[in-house]
Amino acid sequence: MSADAQSPYAVARALIDAAHAKDPAYLARTTTSEDASSDASDINHQDELSYADGVESWAIKLLESNPAKSSLLSSGPGGLELVKLAARCQHLERFLTPRSSYPEGKAGYFKWRRSLYVIQANRAAELLQQAGVSTEEQELVKKWVSKTDLQPGKDAGDPGTQLLEDAAVLVFLADQLEDFAEKHEDYTKEKMITILSKTWKKLSPHGKAAAAAIPLEEGLKKMVAEAVGEIDKQTAAAKDMAAQLPRLKSAAEAEAYLQSVAAASSSSSSSSTRADEASSSNLAASSSSTAPTSPPSVFGTRLFREGVDDPKAFNAWDHVEPPPEYLSTIRSLLATQALTRIPTSEAESLYHSQGKPAEYWDHFYSQHEHKFFKDRKWLGSEFPELLECTAEGAGRKRVLEVGCGAGNTVFPLLEKNRNAQLEMYACDYSSEAVQVVRSNALYKDPPVGKCEAFVWDLSSPEGIPPEVNVGEGGEDGLDLICLIFCLSALHPREWAQAALNLKRLLKPGGLILVRDYARYDLPQLRFRKGRMLDDNFYVRGDGTRVYFFTPEELREIFNAGPAPSPHAPSAPTTEDEAPSAAEEATSNGTIPVPPTEAVDAQPISQEPEGIFDFDTLQMALDRRMLVNRKEDKKMYRNWIQTKLRKR
């Protein structure tokens, strides 16, 4: 439909621009009255109407230079006229929600930004409704303005959402960067480059090409070039490390490696070069008593020596066992929390009864969608078996993620997939989570292979889901099932049925990959009173449940054989674990057992050979010491990771 004077689009544009025109910054620019100048005395940002013009202009330019995306969006509801309206809503009435209305600090800033997305999207829908724009088109604009299904810098997200993100970044670079740099003259060059790097990463490849052509002041141009170069360097380094570096799984392994490096360095006349230090989320290399001055950057080698190393040298250390006195802290916290355990009847009705667990997770995903957890980029290094399924020529592979959430495991795998015969399945007992997965563009049209998402309760007594056809006798079972921070959401009484269902889904020789919370992990010890459901089992502030495991419990759940040897995986970041922000964290657990450095390789009991359902290929505890340098605090994280093979 053309946007003539009587069209709903023209009416909507007028309403949107009228709202922008109330911005004090706009009034200051267009009015000379004393009142307007006084009201806008603190204004130092681009007014909303000018910003709307800029975002729309860049959106049009990007579409003109990208016929494929233009054609795609033109064929959708409302066509390009709707895209233009959405572009004009990016900062709609932002002046009504100032930054000062939210707490200071980074957390307050991010909360403000997230709130703005929702407020602006809802206001845009209201104005479109007033103009007579269809409900379907209102919802589409809400999606774009709220940044729903945005996967910054990728083509996998919603094309309209990414287009508007590109346009907004280009407005910043073209119209606001010089003023920003002038306003923040106190920022170091390194800080500016960091800001520019984060900004650049938001752009799609097409957006980056447009940004590269923007004329900038020479000093800023050089900083942008350095930022882009830094990103390229990080990307290349990440690929190299993922492909080549060993993953050291225990303190003993790390010590042996560092000794070999030290020996090689001392016998070599050439000086060794140090690889760029990996990010703290990957917890890369560091010093050791036996390490050379500049050891290569290898995951799992940041070993802390009490009384020798300065804990503040890094914000995280590998394979650290808490000191003996920490046990008394655990005992005290657990005893305190046990005093306010939730009564069984109350816990049953509020958190365990039929449908309740899924209801709480539905609420969680309806609020956060895909924005809470980050994609699990570490999957290939911790679980290379997953990547093997995506390799070109790997043949038919059937993979299921249970507890898929927003698809933070599924989509990284689909992005890497080169196997036309990959069958990817994703399930969750939250229908909201499954809907988030299904709404992703990569799910709707994967470049290679296929993906199916569905609602299923892992602990369902009704058995395995019909969406995964394993044949009459299970002869067409799955090759691999992964459960990432999934089992911990179940009630202990549900474990047996869950294990039985998983066993039925797998073919003989199929793998189960588990990563979850381990006993006495920091979140367990932070739970406040009134959060304990049972020993080592808690409820977060949002109603979702979490259990903290021991290796012995996982073996018992799956009836698995003994672990081959003690390991300690060099785990992923804490960004992908269950919602610590949604937790009213507190301490818990009741039976105080000292933290174990490594998993005992001996079986729990001496069952006869052949009685086990699974062989244990790996049973690993991942221990990290995190350091809050500002408050001079040491915090201990514990995760558990296991690989089981069906007999």
N, C-alpha and C positions, 0 to 999 in steps of 0.2 A: 504494500500500500504506500502511495506517495504521501509525504508529510505536508499536505495542503493545510490551509488555515483552519479547516473544520475537523481535521483528523485528530484522533485521540493523542497521537504522538506530538502534534503541534501544541495541543493544550498542555500535555505533560511537560514539554520543554519550557513553556511559559511559567508553569507552576514551579518547576525546579529552579529556574533562573530567578524567579521572584524570591524564593527562599535564600538563594545565594546572595541576593542584593541586600539582605538584612545584616550581612557580615560587617561588623564595625570596621574591618580593614578596607572593605569596599567603600563604605560611607566616607572613610577618611580620604580615600583616593579620589572620590567623585564629588565630595561636598566641601564647601569652604566655610560652613557655619562653625561658629565657636563651639557649639555643643558637640557637633560631630568630631571636631578635632580633639576636644577634651576627652570624649568617650574612647577615642582610639589612640590615646597617648602612648599606650604600651604596645601598640601593634607593630610588629616587625616581620610579619610573614606575608606571603603572597595571598591576596584576597581570593575568596572562594570562586567568584565568577571568572576571574582570570585563570585560576587553576583549572576550572571546568573546561574553559576554552582550550587550554593547553593539552589536557588529557584527551579530549575529543579529537583535536587536530592530530596528535601523534597516533591515536588509534586508527584514524583514517589513512594516514601515511603508511602505517604498517600493513594495513589491509591492501592498499594499492600496490605495494611491492611484494605481496604474498597472495597471489591469485587462489591458491589452494585453500588457505584459511578463509579468505574472503568468500569463496564459493560455499564453504562449509557453513559459515555463520549466516550467509545470505539465505540459505535454504532452511534455516531454523525459524521458529516462531518469531514474528516481528521483523525478521531480516536485519539489515544493517541499521535501519532506523532505531530499532531497539538497542543495538550495540551502542549507538551514539548517545542515546538517553542514559544508558548505564554508565558510560564514560563520564557524563556530566554529574553523576551522583557520587563520585569517589570520595569527596570531602563534604557531602551534603550536611549543612548545619553543624559542621564540626565545631564552630565557635561556641555552640551551646554546651559543649562538653570539654572544658579546658583541661589541660594536663594537671593543673593545680588542684582539680577536684579529686585526684587519686593520690595515693601515698607516694612519698619520695622513694627514690631508688629504682633499681632495675625491675624488681618484681612489680612495683606500682606502675612503671612505664608500660610493661607488657600487658598488664591487666587493663590499662587505659586503651591501648591499641586494640586489644581483642573486643572490648566493649564498643569501641567506635565502629568496628566492622558490623556488629549486630544492629546498633542504633541507626547507622546510616542506611543499612539495607532495609530495615523496617520502615524508616521514613520514606525511602524511595518508593516502596510498595504502596504506601498510603497515598502519595501524590499520583502515582500511576492509576490507582483505583479511582481517585477523584476525576481523573481525566478520561476514564472509560476504557483504559487499556485492559485486555483480558487477564483473567486470573493466572493462566498459564504463563503469560509474558511477565506478569508481576513476579512470579516465583523465579523465573529465569534471571531477572534483574537482581532480585535478592541474592541469588546464588553467586552471581558475578561480583556484586558490591561487597558481600560478606567474605569474599575470597574462598568460598567453598570449593573443594577439589583443586586447590592450588598446589602444584608441585613445582616450586620455584626452579626455573632454569631448565625444566624438562618439557618434553612434548606429551608426557603421559597424562597430565591433568586436563581440566576442562579448557578448551581453546579460548572461550570467551573470558574466563577468569585470568588466564595467562596473558591475553591481549591487554587487558586493562592494567595488569601488573607491569607489563612492559611499558605501556604508555605513561604510567605514573613515575616509573624510574627515569624515563627519558625526560619528563618534565623537570625532575629534580636535577638531572645532569645539565640540561640545557638552560634552565631558568633560575635555579635556586642554589646551585653548587657554589658559585662565586660568593654570594651573600653568606652562605653557610660557613665557608672558609674564613671570611672576614669576621663574622660574628664569633668564631671560635679560634681566634688567633693564638690562644693559649694552648691549643692542642698540638701535641708533638707530630712530627711527620709520620712516625710509625702509627700513631692512633688514627690519623687521617687515612692512611693507606688501609688500615684494618676496616674502617668504615666503608671505604670505597670498594674493598674486596667483597664485603657482605652485600653491598648494594649491587655489584656486578653479578654476583651469583644468582640474584633474583631474575635476571633476564634470560629469555629463551635464546637459542642460537640466532634467530632472526632479529630479536631485540638487540643482541650484542653487536650485530653488524650495523644496525642503525645508530647505536651509541658511539661506535668507533668513528662515525662520520661527523659527530657533533664538534664544532669548533670551540675550543676552550682556551683560556689564558694559559700561557706556556707552562707556568709552574704547576697548575692543576693538571694539565695534559700529561706532564711527566709522572705525576703521582698516580693518575689513572693507569698509565702504562705500567708502572711498578706494581700496582694492585693486580692487574690482569696477569702480569708475569708471575706474581706470587701464587695466584690461583693455579696457573698452568703447572708451576713447580710442585705444588701440593698434590695436584691431580696425578702427575707423573710419579711422584714419590709413593703415593697411596697404591697405585697400580703395581709398582715395583715391589713394594713390601708385601702386598697381598699375594703376589705371584712367587716371590723368592724367599722371603725371610722365614726362618724357622719359628715355630710357636712353642716356646719353652713352657712346659706344663708344671714345673715344680721348682722349689728353691735349689734342690740338688742339681737338677738339670741346668739351671741358670748358672750356678757356681762352676759346673764343669765346662760350660761354654765359655764363660769369662776367663777361666784359667787357660783354656786353649788359645783364646785371643791374646792374653797377656804373654804367653809363651811365644806365640808367633811374632808379636810386636818386638819382644826383647831380642829375638834372633834376627830380626830384619833390620837392614840399614836404612831402608826407606821409611819415611814418616807416614803414619796411618792418617787417613782423613776421616773425619766424623760426618756421618750422614746427618741431615737435618733432624732435629729432635722432633719426634712424632708428637701429636697433640695429646693432652692429658687424658682425653676420653679413650685413646688407644693405649695409654700407659706404656710408652715405649721405653727405650734403653736408659740406663743410668749407671751410677758408679757402683763399684764393689771393691772389696778388699783385694781381690785378685785381678781386677780389671785394669787395662791400660788407661792412660790419661784420656784417650779419646776412643772408646770402644764403638764398634758399629752399632747402629740403632736397631735393636732386636727386641721384639715384644717379650715381656716377662723377665727382664734382667735388671729391673730397678730394685735391687735388694737393699734393705735398710739394716744397718749395723748399729745397734743400740750403744750409745756412748761414743760412737765414732762419726756417724753421719749426722748432719743437721737436718732434722725432719722438715724444716721449712724450705729446704733446697728444692723440693718438688711438692706438688699438691697431691700426689698419690704414689704409693710404694707397693711393690709386688710381693706376694707370698709372705705376708707379715702375720705372725701369730701374736695375739694380744699378750701383754705381760701378765704374770700370775695374779697381780693385784686386781686385774680387770674382772676376774671371776667373782670377787666379792661385790663388785658393782652390779654384775649380772644377777647375783643372788638377791641383792637388795631390791633391784627393780622388779624382778619376777615376783618376789614376795609381796611387794606393795600392790602390784597389779592383780594378783590373785585375790586380794581382799575385796576387790570390786568386780569380780567376775559376773557377767550377765547371767541371771537365773535361767535354767534350762528351758522352762516353759516360755519365758519371754523371748529367748533366742530362737526357739522353734517357730513361734508365731511371726516374729518380725523378720527373720533372716533365712530360715531353713525351709519353711513350708513351700508347697508346690507353687512354682512360678515366681517366688520372691527373688531368688538370686538373679534370674534373667531380667526381672523388672528393674533392679538396681542398675544393672549394666546397660539396659535400654536407656535409662535416664542419663547415665554417664555419656553414652555415645550420641544421644540426642543433643547434649550440650556441647561436646567437644568434637564430634565427628572424627575427622582424620587428623586433627590438629594437635592432639595431646602427645602421642608417641611418635618418635622419628623412625624412619625406615632403618631396618637392621642391616647396615652395611657390613657388619662383621660376620655375617652368616658363612661366607665362603671360607674364612680362616678358621672358625670354630667347628663348622660342619661342612667340610669340603664334599661330603657325600651329596649334599643338595646341589652343588654346582655341577657335579658329575652328571646329574640327571638332565641338566640344561645344555650339555655339550652337543655340538652338531654330530650327528651320527650315533648318538648314544642309544638309539632304538626306543622302543616303547617303555616309558617310565610313568608310573602312577604315584603321585605324591599328594598327601593330605596334610593340611595344617589344621589342627584342632585348636579352637580358641583363637580364631584368626583376627579378631578385633577389626581394626580399620584396614587390614591388609598390609601391615608393615613388614611381613615376611613374604607374602605372596607377590607383591608388586616388584620388589627388588629382584626376585627370581624371574618373573616374567620379562623384566627389562633385559636381563642377561641371557634369556633363553634363546638358543639356536637349534633346539631339538624340535622338529616338526611333530614328533610323536610323544611329546610331553603332555600328560593329562594332569592338570593341577586342580586340586579340590581344596576348598576352604570352607570351614564351618564354625559357627559360634552359637551359643544358646541365646545370644542377644539378637533379636531380629533387626534392631537399629544398626548394630555393627555390620550385619550382612548387607543391609541396604547401603551403607557407606561404601562397602566393597563393590557392590553391583553398580553404583553410580560413577565409579572411576572409569575414565575413558579407556584405560589400558585393559580393564576387565571386559568392556564391551567389544573391543576389537584388538585382541592381542596380535602382535605381528606374526608370531609363530606359536604353534601348539594351541591348547585350549584350556579354559579355566571355568569352573563352576562353583558358585558359592551358595550355601544353603544353611538353614537353621537346623541345628542338631544339638541335643544335650548329650555330652560325652557319657554321662552316667545313666542314660536312659535304660530302664529295664526292658524296653521294647526291642532292644538290640541295635544292629547297625543300620545306618541310614540307607534308604532305597536309592539315593542319588549315586551311591558308589556300588556298582554291581560287581560283586566279587565271585559270582558264579555259584553253582549249586553247592559244591564242596569247598569253596574258597580257592579254587584253582586259579582264579583270575584276581588274586588279592593284590593289595598295594605293595609297592616297593619300599615306600618310606613314609613314616608319619612323624611330624614334628609337633612338639608341645612346648611353646615358649611362654613362660610365666602363665601357664594354664592350669596345671594340676592344683596349684595352690589356691585356686578359687573354689575348689570342691570341698564338701564336708568329708571328713575321714570315712564316714560310713558309705560314701559313694565311690571310694577308691576301687573296691573289688569289682564292681560292675563296670567301671570305666576300664580297668585293665582287661577284663574279659572282652569287652567290645573292641578294644584296640587289637587284641590278639586275633579275633575273628576277622578283622579287616585286613590283616597282614598276610602276605604269602610266606611260605617257609623261606627263611633267609632274609626276610624283610627287616628293616631297621626302624626302631623308635629312637628319636632324638629329643632329649629333655633338657631344658634349662629353666631353673626356678630359684626361689629363695631358700637359703640354707639357715639352719638353726642359729639363733643369736645374731642375725643380720641387724644392721643398724636400725632399720624401720621397726623391727620387732621390739627393740629396746627403747623406742621412742613413743610407743603407744601410751596414751593417757589412760586415766582410770575409766572404768566402765566400757572398755573396748575388748576385753578378753571374753571369748566364747567358750574356749576350752584350752587345755594345755597346748601352747604354741599355735593357737588358732584364734584369729581376731577379726573384728569388723571395723572397716574404715569409716570415716565420717560420712561418706556418701552411701553407705550400706553394703558396699562390696566386701567380700571376705578374702582372707589371705592366711595361708598356712606356711610354716617354716620347717623345712625337711632336714632329716639326717640321711646319709647314704644308706644306712641300714633300713630305714623306712622305705626308700625307693626300691631297694632289692626285694623287700617283703611284698610291696604292692604288686610288683610284676612277677613275683616268684622267679627271680633271676639268679643265675649262678654268681660265684665270687668274682670280684674285680681282678683283672690280670695284674695290676700294679697300681700303686698310689700315684695320682697325678694332681695337678692344680692348674686348671685352664687359665690362659691369659685372656680373660673374658672381655665382652663388649662393654659399652658405656652404660652408665646408670640411666641414660635417657629413655631407654625402651622398657624399663621395668614397670610393674603395675603402679598406679597413680600415687606417687608419694605426695603430690600436691593435693590430692583428694583425701589423703590419709590425715587423720588427726593423730599423727604418729605417737607411739608410746611404747614402753617396754612391756615385754611379756614372755610367757613360757613359765613353767612352774618348777620343773625338776632341774636344778642347777648342775649341769655337766660341763666340765671344762672344754673350751673349744679345741678341736682336734686339728693338728697341722695338716695331716694328710689322711686319705682314706685307707683303712686297713685292707691289705690285699687278701686277708684270710676270710673264709666264709663265716657267716654268722653261726651256722650250725653245719654239721657234717652230713648233709643229705646225700643219699646214694646218687651216683652219676645217672643222669637221664630223667630225674624227677623235676628238673627246672623247666619252665616254659621259655625262658630267654637266656642267652649267654650275655654276660656283661662285658662289652668291649672297652668301655671307659666308665669310671665312676670318679668324678673329680670335684674337689672343693676349691673354689677360687676365693682367695682371701686378699683383700686390699686394705691398706691403711690410707685413709684420706686425711689431709691436713688442712685445717682452717687457719691460715697464717695470721689473719687479722686477730682472731680470738685465741690463737695458740691452743687449738684443740686437735686431738687425734681421734678419728672415728674409724670404726672397723666394719667393713662390708664383707658379707659372705654370700656366695652363690653356689649352687650345686649344678653339675652338668653330667649327664650320663648318655651313653649310647648302648642300646640293647638290640640283640639280633634274635629273631624268633627261631626256635629250633624246629 
